[in-house]
């Protein structure tokens, strides 16, 4: 979403492929944007998990879910499993309880 908004709102910024560049320090506009988007997302998730674990004073189970989770999962410290359809599975369970 961030990549799309940057491209739409800043006329000179290109649309970029969501992938990890080889280096964190970008050598072009495209690799700089990719670095900020991808490594920024990883650090945000890792940071939130660390804060939650500190608040709970224990390690919570973290599960990656969603369409892009597969891309960042290998770089997440505390997330070991992927459930791409977790939200849909939950909705299915709720639906079955209502009927």
Secondary structure, 3 states (H helix, E strand, C coil): CHHHHHHHHCCCCCCCCCCCCCCCCCCCHHHHHHHHHHHHHHHHHHHHHHHHHHHHCCCCCEEECCCCHHHHHHHCCCEEEECCCHHHHHHHHHHHHHC
